[in-house]
Amino acid sequence: MITLKTLLSAALFIAPALFAQEKITLRVANWGGAEEIQLEEEIAAAFMRRHPHIEIQIESIPGNYKEKILTYIASGEPPDVFLLDSVIIPALLNKGILLDLKPFVDSLRIDLDVYFPNVLNIFAKGEKLYALPKDFTPIVMYYNQTLFDQAGLAYPKNDWMWEDYLRLSRQLTKDVDGDNVIDQYGTVFSNYFYLWQPWVWMAGGDIFDVNGISAVGYFDSPRTERALQFLIDLRTKYRVAPDEVALKTGTGSTGMLLSGKIAMVPSGHWSLPTFKKYMARGDLKIGVAPLPKPQDGQLVTPIYAAGWCVPQATPHQELALRLAAFFSNEQAARIRAKCGIGVSSVKTVAQDQLQSDPYQLEQAFIESIPYGRQPWGTVIDEFSRVETMTQNAVDEVMIGGRNIHEAFSETARALDAELKNLARLPKPAVELKGNPEVLRFLYIGFGAAFVLAAGGFFISRRQDRRLLITGYFFLAPSFFILLVFLFVPLFFSLYLSFHQWNVISAEKPFAGLENFQTLLHDRQFRNALKNTAVYSLHVPISMAVSLVVALMMNQKIRGVNFLRTLFFLPSVSSFVAIALVWQWMYHPQFGLANYLLRFFGVPPLNWLRNPATALISIMLMSIWMGIGYQMVIFLAGLQGIPSELYEAARTDGANAWQRFWKITLPLLMPTTFFILVTSLIGSFQVFAFVYVMTEGGPLHSTDVVVYHIYQNAWEYLKMGYASAMSWVLFLIVMSATWLQFKLIGKNVNY
């Protein structure tokens, strides 16, 4: 029996749990690595000690940060606070996604004077402020002091010129072992907008006008062309800089600087923590200097900054504001300075970084701040497309050999057209409302299924209805999965193909046939279609090789099962891992492919950086990877052929070729047709190899349709246009498959 005393004891035990304040979870997203995340968690712990009722969840997004943040926003569930990267600043600012922090500065007791003003201005638009600065970096020149000492050369000075830079680069480029292959490069030129942007500014040129709405007369100006021609010549004329393949397979410019294969590398503060670890062990001597300037120019550097912002969609606005303010204050900056991934945006902490630096490397960064300028990526909306166009123009000159003025003038006109398109897109400052269209498609799908099921129930005979209901129950799980993950996305993409949508805004203006009309005039899409068609030609070659391998693996010899497994392994391996391995094999200097060519007396090839060989290189790899899958299918078909047919043919005197031509091939027709159809469909969907190995380059020579769709959807935020391309590809694949059944399938006997 429960007594009063027992009830009181239970009440006293339960009461604290009932009345305890429920903890609120705030999500914080950034792109930091393991060491940075530890420091961010230390900052979060300090905040939680002040606010015990708050739980902070740090979310690290080290890869594809922009795409994943946009996905969060599009889903209506963004992090409560996230790190704002310079590339996505305009897109989020112009769409009203972020909260204006200016009205809360006083209530949160934020002193904006503690930040560097040119860093703070990057996150401002007019009188509004959309993020509180975390850290930043100018672009500087790192140099390997050991290589300079070995060559007996003086270190770069603060006032060095382009002529000095070129002279040093040539003196530091060496063929150490005399095999006519460069072992040590003087410098590096990577065709990235963010790295060559300051060189253009220092030459007195620019990419756009002061308002960022026109490129004609700026990107194709003599000063801009002069700056970029100077950088291009480092690779093509003076050969003091490695190409992109050598960089990728040589662990990048930072890794090659560490290993003594490059003497000078332009980069940001993000490289410094890695260098300092090696310097602390005595394995490296590094110096830092400002970028060199032309004789008639002055030092200018972009300021690449990151800051903490708060989305309007957060359900805990006040707490998120307090958290963003705490993550950007002096206490947080001092904790973060232990890693030193960037220059602290808090002036006092930046000065302390300088004073406590035992290697005196921070000086060049601090001295560059007065020469800092806001980069174009923080000004122009949806900048990724514009950035890619300028980089492609540089590639056309550097790799394609085009005249620089011709290439840049054509690109400048295309940039103006793109900027006009961006300007006419709606920029509503409204709260993100999610995507109710998806729910509508779900409701319609379930409604249609219910109507069809009910109709089938009522028109069926009474004695069959119990059996019909049982069938419905068995079909329901599969139908649910197909509806949610196949039919709804399919019809939603069809809906999007007639609309414009930039992912981060709920508005989807009706565009009619505009997306499809644009496709007709899109030269790059036609090029992607052509490349996809050429790539698909590897299918019959792969099938022929696979059939030969299957015939060999069909023999009754010892170890054949082990050999079959070896051939099949690539088919079940990671596409990305295989692409990385083949990237090494295609290395122009020490790759296996060129080693074999040299062995047979053939000059080496620049496999992945030559437009004439890049797509062929990917096709060769695809043939190798597809052998295992096709071999297994052919092997199953071969083992299904009755042995009596071969015995009868031998009795009649048929030789091996006659038996293969008259028995094997005809009876393998169903298998061959199946492999042809499935492999051809797969070839139209190639993506991973291109994404990892070439990113569609060089000069769009490996730009295939699926990669082109990905770029437009997630880099350029043209989801409607990407959906239109998807449906065109779908219709092409359907037509190709229908033609195969029409022309070949009728001759196949099952």
N, C-alpha and C positions, 0 to 999 in steps of 0.2 A: 504493500500500500504506500502511495506517495504522500509524504507528510509535507506540512507547510514549510518546515525547515529545509527540506530537500528542494522545494520550488524556489525558495529565496536564494539558496546557494547556486542553483543553476542560473537564476536571473543575474546574480552578481558576476558570474563567469561569462555570460553571453553579452551583457550590456556594453562592455568596451568595444567589442567587435561591431555591434550594431550602430553605435554612435561615432565610431572612428570615421574620420574624413576619408572618403574614397579618393584614391590616388588618380591623378590625371596624367596620361601619357602624352608627351610631346615628342614628335619625330623630327630629327635633324638630319639632313642629307648633305653629303659632300663627296668629293672624288678622291679623298686621301688614301694613302697606302697604310700599311700596318702601323708604322711608327707614328704617323700623323694621327691616326684614329686613337691611339693610346693617349696622346696629348689632348685630343678633343674630349675623350671620356674623362680625363682628369679635370678639364674645365667644366664639363657637365656635372661631375661629382661636387665641385665647389658650388655650383648653382643649386643643386639639390639639397646641400646642407643648409642653404638659406631658405629653401622652400621644400620642406619635408613632404608636402602633399603632392609633389610633382615627380614623375618618373620620366627621365629623358632616354630616348632610344636613338642611338647614333646609327645611321644607315650609310654605309660606304658604297659608293658606285664608282669603282675605279675605271671602268670601261663604258664607252657609249653613254656618257653622262647626259649629254644634251637630249638624246633620244629617250632615255628612261625618265628624265624629269618631265619631258613633254607628255610622255605616256601617263605619268602620275597626274599631271594637270588635266589631261583629256578625260581621265577616268573620274574626275571630280574629287579625288582623294590625294591632293598634294601633301608633301611634308609640311609641318607647321612652320619650320624654318629651313631654308636651304641656301647653299652657297651659289651665288649668282656668277656665272662665267661670262666673260666679256662677249663671247660670240652670241649668247642668247639674250643679252641686255635689251636690244631694240625690239626684238620680237615680243618679249613679255611686257615691256613698258608701253608699247603702242596698243596692246590688246587689253589693257586694264586688268591684267592678271594680278599685279602686285599692289600691295598696300603702300600708300604714300606715308612715309615715316615722319615728314616734317611737322605735322600737327602734334605729334607725340614727343617731340624732342624735349620740351620743357618738363612735361609730366614725368618723363623717364630720367630726367636730369642728365641728359647727354650733352657733353661739351664738344661741339663739332670742331672747335679750334685745335683739338689735340691731334687731328688728322692732317696729313699733307693736303693742301687745298686742291692741287691738280689731280690727286687720287680721288678725293671726295667728289669732285665735279663729274667724274666718269659715271657715277650712279645717280646723277641729278638730271632732271629735264625741266627747264624753266625754274619755277619756284618749288618744284616737287623733288623729293629725295626718296629713292626706291630701295636703297641698300646702305648698310653701314660697312665701311671698308674693313677687310681682314688683313690682307697683305698685297703686295704688288712687286713688279720687277721691271726695270728697263732692260734693253738688250745690250749686252757688252761682249767683249772679245776675250775668251779664255785662251791661254797659250801654255804649252808644255815647256817649262823652263829647262828641263833636262835636254830636250832636243835643241833648244837655242844654245845651251852651254856646249853641247857636243859640236855644234857647227861654228862656235866662236862668234855668235851674233848677239848684238845688244837687244835687250827686251824692248817691246813697243812702248813709246812714251804717250802721254796724254794728248799731245798735239800732232800725232802722226797722221800722214796723208795716205791717200789711195796708192800713190806711187810707192811709198814705203811698204805698204801691205803687199802689193804685187811683188816687189823685189824680195821681201822676206819669204813669201810663199814659193817663189821659184828657187830660192837658195835652200829651202827646207824640203823640197820635193826630190826624192832620191830613189834610185834603183840600187839597193844595198848589195844584192848578190850578183848583179851583172847579167840577169836573164832576160833583160828587156821588158820586165814587168815592174811597175812602180810599187815599191814596198812601203814608202813613207811619203805622204802627201803634205803639202805646205798648209793647206786650208780646206774648207768644205763650202760648197754652195748647194743648199737644199732648196728646191723650188716650193717654198711655203710663203704665202703672202705675209704672214706675221714677221718673217725673218728678213725679207727684202724690202718691206715697206720703209724702214728708216733710211736705207741707202738712196731711195728715190727722193725722200724729203731733203736729205743732206745735199743732193745735187741741185736743189731748187725746183724739183718737179713735184708732181702729185698724181694721184690716181683719179680723183674726182674734184669737182669744184668745191668751194667753201661750204656749200649747203648739202653736198652729197647727192645731187640730183642729175649730174651730167658728167660723162667721162670724155667726151669728144673735146679735143684741145688740151686735155690733161694727161690721160693715159697714153695718148699718142704724141705727146709733146717731145721736142728734142731733148730736154733735160731728163725726162723720165726714161726715154729710150737709151740715153747715154749711160744712165746708172745701171739699168738692167743689162745692157750690152756688156758693160764692164764685168758684171757678175757672171754672165753666161760665158764670157771668154775665159774665165778661170777654169772652166771645164773643157770647153771645146778648142780654144786657141792655145792656151798656156799649159793645159793639162796638169794643173796643180791641185785639182779637187777631184775626188772620186765620184762616180755616177751613183744613181740611187740603188742599183742592185748591190754594188760593193758596200754601200752604207748599211742596207738592210741585213745582208749576210755577215757583215763585219761588226755586229752588235751596235750599229748606229754610230753617229758622230761622237757621242760621249764615250762609248766603249773604245772607239779607235783612238781618241785622245788619251784615254787611260793606258792603252797598250802601246802608245808611242807610234801609232800609224798615221796620226794627223797631228800637226803642230799647233794649229789655231782653229778655234771653233766659235762662231757667234752663238750665243745662247742667253738664257735668263738665269735668275737666281735659283731656279728649281734644280739646277745641276750642282750647286755648291755643296749641299750636304753629302752627296756621293763623293765628291772630290776630297772633302775634308776628312772623311774616314780613311782614305788611302794616304793622305798627307800625315795623319796622326800616327800611322804605322811606319812612316818613312819610305813608303813605296812610290811617292809621287811628289813632284814639285810643280805647282801651278801658279800662274800669275793672271791678273785680270786687268784689262785696259778698256777704255771707252772705244767705241767703233771708230775706225779711221774716217776722215772726211776728205772731200775733194779740195783742190787748191782754192777754188772760188766758193766753197760752201762753208757751212757751219754745222756743229754737232746738233743732231736731233735724234731723239729716241722715242718710240712709243712706250706708253706705260700700260702694261697688262696687269689688271687688278682683279681681285675677287672680293665679294662682299656678301654679308648676310642679309637676306630679304625675307619678307613675310607675305605669303599669298593671301588674297582676300577670302579665299574659300576655307581658310582654317577655322575650325569651330571654337578655338581658344585664342581669340585675337589678342586680348590683353596680355595673357601669359606668353604668347609667342613673341610679342613685341618686347617684353622684358627679357626674354631669353636671347633674342637677337642683339639687344643692347649689351647684355652681359658677355656674349660671345665676341663682341667687338671692342670691349673696354680694355683698359691697360693691364688689368690682372690677367685676362685671357691672353693678351698679346705677349706677356712675359712668359707664360707657360709655353705658348706656341713657339717662342724664340729658341727653345731648346733644340728644336728640329731645324729651324732656319730655312724652310722651303722657299720663303719669300722675304722681302724686306717688309718689316712691320709698318702698317699704315699709321700707327701711333708714333709721333715724332720722337718722343722721349725714349721709347723702346728701340727705335731704329738707331738713335745715337748710342744707346747702350750696346747694341749689337756691334756697332763700329768700334767702340772703345774696348770691348772684351774679345775682339777677334785677334787671336795670336798670329794669324797668317797675313793680316793686313789686306784681305781680299774684299772686304766690305766697302773700302774707300771709293772704289770706282763706281759702285752702285749709288752711294749717297751723292757723289759729285755729279752723277748723271741726272738726278731728279730735277734740277732747274731747267734742263733741256727736254724734259718729258712732254709728250703731246698725246692727246686722246686718239687711240687708233680708230680706223674706219669701221672695224667690226663692232664697235660700241655705238655707232651712229646710224648705219644703214640697216633697215629692217630686213630680216631673213637674209643675212649676209652670205650664207654658205654658197648659194648659187653664184653670186657676184665674185666671191673669192675663187671658186673653181674656174670661172671663165677667164680671169686674169692669169691664173696659173697655167691653164691650157695654152694661152697665148705665148707665155714664156717657153713652154715645152715645144710649141710649133717652131720657134726660132732655134732653141737649143738642141732639140732632137730631130725635128723635121727639116731644119735648114732653111726655113722661110726668111724672107727679108723682114727685118724687125719692124720697119715703119708700115709695111703692108699688113703684117699680122696684127700689130697693135691698133692700126686704124680700123680694121674690120672688127676687132674685138670692142673697141671704144663705141662704135655704132651699135653693136649688139648689147653692150652694157647700158647704153641710153634707153634702148627699147625695153630692157629688163627693168630698169629703174622706173620707167613710166608705168609698166604693169604693176610693180609693187606699190606705186603711189596711188593707183586707182582701186586697190583692194580695200575693203572696209576695215576700219580700225575702231571698232566699237569698244567703248570703255564700260563694259557690262560684266556682271558676275557670270562666271562660267556655270552653265546650267546642265552640263552633261550631254548625253546623246539620246534623247527620247526616241529617235527614229529606230534605234536597235530594239528597244522594247516593243515598239509598234510592230516591227517585223516578227518578233517572237509571238506577240498576241495573235497576229494574223496567221502565223504558222500553226499555232496550237488550235486556233479557231477553225482553220481549214481542215486540220486533221480530225477534229471532233465532228465536224459536219460530215466528212467522208466516212468516218467510222460509224456514225449514227445512221447515215444513209445505207451503208452496207448491212447494218444490223436489221433495219426495217424491211429491206427488200429481200433479205434471206428467208428461207423457209424456217418455220418455227422449230422444227426438230434439229436444225443446223445451228441455231443461235448459241447454244451452250458451247459448242465446238469453236464458233467464231469468237466468242468472248475469250476463250482460252488462248486462241491465236493472238488476239489483241494484246493480252497480258505478256505473252512471249515477245512480241514485237516492240512493246512500249519502250524498254531500255535502249534498244538500238535506235529506235526512231527519235528518242529524246536527244541522244548524242549527235545523230546526224543533223537534226534540226538546229541545235544550238551551235555546233562547231562546223557545220558545212553549209546548210541551206541559208541560214540567216546571214552569215558573213558573205556568202555569194551574192545574195540579193541586196545586201547593204552596199557592197562594192559597186553593184550596178546602179543603185541609187546615187552613190557618190560620183559616179562617172558623168552624171548630168548636173553636178553641182561643183562649187568651189569650197574647199575646206582646208584650213591651215592647221588642224589638229588641236591647237590651243584655244580656239574660240568656238563657242557653241553655234554661231551663225554659219549657215551653209547656203549662200546665195545660189539660186537656180541659174545655171549657165547654158542650159539647152544642149545643143550639139557643139558648143564652142571647144570643149576639150578634144573632141574627135576631129574637128576642123584644124585645130592647132597641130594635131599629130600629122596631118597630111603635109604640113609645111615644116615639120621639125626634122632638120637635116641629121641631127644626132640620133633621133629615134630610128630613122631609116638606116643609119650606119649600124646601130645596135642590131636591127633586124638582119642586116647583111652578115654581120659577124656571127650571129646565132646560126644562120643558115650554113655558113662556112664551117662553123664548129661542128654542126651535126654530121658533116661528111666523115667524121672519124668513126661513126657508128658501123658502116659496112666494113671498114678496115679492121676495127676491133672484133667484129663478128668473125671475119676470116681467120684472124690470129687465134681467137678463142676456139674455133672449130678444130684447128690444127692441134692445139694443146689438148682439147678433149679427146681427139683420136689417139694421142700419145698416152693420155691418162686412162684410156679404156683398155690398155694392155694388161695382161695378168703377169706382172713382174713384182719382185720384192720391193717394198718401200713405196708402192704407188699411192697408198692412202696418205702417207706423210707428204708426198709431193702434191697431191690434191689439196691438202690443207694449206701448204705454203702458197699455192696459187690463189687460194680463196681468201687468205688473210687480208689482203688490201681492201677487199669488198666490205669487210666488217670493221675496218679501221676508221678513225676519225678523219674526215675530209680536211680539217684544218691542220692536223698533225702531218698528214701526207703532203699537203701543199707546202708546209714549212720545210720538210725534208727535200722536196724537189727544188725548192728555192735555193737551197745550198748546192744541190747538184748542178744547177744552172749558173752558179757563180762564175763570172767571166775569167777570174784568175785561177782559183783553185778548185773549181767544181769538177765533178766526175765527167760531165758531158764534154767539156772542153779538153779534159785530159785524154779522153778517147779520140777526139778529133786530132789532137797533136800527135798521138800515137800513130795514127794513120796518115800523118803528114798534111792534114787539113787545117787551115788557119782557124783559130778560135772565134766563136761567135758571142755577141752580146745578146744572149737568148731573150731575156725578158725586157730589155730596154730598147730593142730595135723593133720598130713597128712591123717590119717584114717577117720577123720570127716569133714575136710574142705570142700570137694566137696559136701558131703551130706548136710552140712549146707546151701550151696548156693542152692541146689536142693529144700530143704524145703521152703526157702524163695520164690523161683520161683513158687512152687506149690501155695503158698498163694497169690502171686501177679497175677497168671493166672486165678484164680477162677472167678473173675468178668467178664472178657472178654468171657470166655468159657460159663459161666452161661447165659449170655445174648443171645448168639447164641443158646444154648440148649433151652432156654425159648421161643425163637421165633419158634423153631421147635415143641416144645410141644404144643404151642397155635395154631399151624397149623393142629393138629390132630383133626378130626371131633369128637365131643362129642357123636354122635350117636353110634360110634363103642364101646365106653365104656358102654353106656346104654344097647346095645344089649348083650354085654358080661356079664353084671350084671344079665340080664334077664335069660341068660343061666347058671347062677350059678358060674361064674368065680370069684375067689378071687382076692385080690389086686396084689399078686405076679404073678398070671397067666395073669392078664390084662397087667401088666408091661412087662412080658416076651413075650407075644404073640402079643401085639398091640403096646405098646410104643416103645420098642427097634427096631422092624423091621421098623416102620415108621420114626424113628429117624436116620436111617442108612445114608441118604444123609447128614444130619447135622453132625453126628458123623464123617463121612469121611472127610468133609470139615475141621472140627476142628483138626482132626488128621494130615492132610496134612499141614495146615498152622502152627500149633503149632510145628510140627517136624522141619519144615524149620526154624522157629524162634529159636528153641533150638540149631541149628547148628550155629547160629549167636550170641550167648551170648557173651557179652563183658563188659558192664557197671558194672555188679555186681562183676566180677573178677577184673576189673581195680580198683574199689573203695575199695573193701574189702580185697583182698588177693594179688593182683599184681602177680597172677600166683603161688604163694607159698601156703603153705610151701613145699619145695622140689619138686616143679613143680606139686604138687598134684591137683592144680586147673588151670593149664596152658591149656587153650582151644585154638582151632585153630585160631579164630579171634584175640584173645589177642596175640598169637604167631606171627601172621601176622603184627599186630601193632608194636610189639617190633622190628622185623626185618626191618620194613620200616622206622620208625621214631626214634628209639633209636640206632639201629646199621647201619642205612643208607644203607640197602641192598634192594633197591626197586625192583630190578629184581627178587631176590629170593622171596621176599614177594609176587610179582605178580604171580610167579609160584605156590606158596602155595594157592593163591586166586583161581586160575583156578582149582587146584586139589579139593579144597573145593566145588567149583561150580559144578564140575562133580560128586562129591559124593552126593551133595544135589539133583542134577538132577536125578541121578541113583536111589536114595532112593525114590524120588517122583514117578518115572516111575514104580518102583517095587510095590509101594502102589496102583497105578492105575491098575497094571497088576494083583495083587493078591487079592486086596480087592474091587477095583472099579468096577470090572465086576459083583460083587454081589449086587451092589447098584442100586436100582430102583428109578428114579426121578419122 
